[in-house]
């Protein structure tokens, strides 16, 4: 973590679930605290740091984690640090109002941040730190243009922190163009899975997959995550499991934001035993109690250890 506090650009590579978020959350909070003590933030000013993530749910999680530390500092007599969540599916007028009150940290998805910049509602002139979390996912989802638009708005010398669980050529090219002599921290092998995860493959005919899932769930202690490649499969599995009396919730990109929040909340709080979802929740979200994950579809790319 001390490397991210050095002021140097940095690339952090580690498998999902390794705690990468903490490595940038603390520097973001400490930078904001330091700047607030230097120049008390006025209405309409800020932010000092911008965090860009690929999904709304991950943005919410990071926002909550930042506020955890902010509240701790406040209880110990430190100045208030304001973070603003900027994501789609939520009234943009409310987000603009929050930004205009003066924001130390902005956490958001590329589309909404780009929209705010287009409307001249997000001032990046004071921003000193930019974080790209799950960068491989950001580029895979086609957010290249929106990310670059945010980066181009920087006026002062900046620090850029890039975090990714894989390091494909697209990320390597992006890093060469965007970062200045970055420190590279690689935990394990880029793209590798957590060695503590046991992976089993079940060969099942398409028409038998739903029955196989039900059979697996009956042998598996909750909570359980089920990932599907497409939204129709999510809806089909959810409906099937409901009919079979399973406490299940589901989410995908076509659900409105309130439904997505509710599914995450019910699963995290143990109100539902199973969450069925597309890969919208596959990167960065923290479900510490989950010990079993079912992939409904075979991965398109499979790497075998030599």
Number of C-alpha atoms within 10 A of each C-alpha: 13 8 14 20 17 12 15 17 24 24 21 24 24 23 22 20 16 13 12 20 17 14 17 25 20 18 20 24 22 16 18 28 21 11 15 18 11 9 8 10 20 12 11 17 20 26 26 25 25 26 24 25 26 26 24 23 21 24 24 19 15 21 21 14 15 23 18 11 16 22 13 11 16 12 11 9 8 14 16 15 22 22 24 21 22 28 23 18 12 15 10 15 9 11 17 17 13 18 26 17 14 19 24 26 26 24 25 26 24 28 18 18 26 19 15 18 17 12 10 10 16 23 19 22 14 17 24 23 25 23 22 20 25 25 28 22 20 22 16 12 11 12 17 14 13 18 21 14 16 20 16 9 14 17 12 12 9 19 22 24 24 25 23 26 27 20 19 12 10 11 19 11 11 14 19 11 9 14 18 14 11 18 16 13 14 14 13 13 14 16 16 15 16 14 9 6 10 8 10 6 8 8 8 11 9 9 8 9 16 17 13 16 16 16 11 12 19 11 8 12 12 17 22 21 22 21 21 21 16 15 18 12 17 23 17 12 22 23 15 16 20 12 10 10 8 17 17 23 25 26 25 21 14 9 13 13 18 10 15 18 15 14 21 19 13 16 22 18 9 13 14 20 20 25 24 28 26 21 16 20 20 15 21 26 18 15 14 9 11 16 13 16 15 17 15 21 14 12 9 5 6 7 8 5 5 3
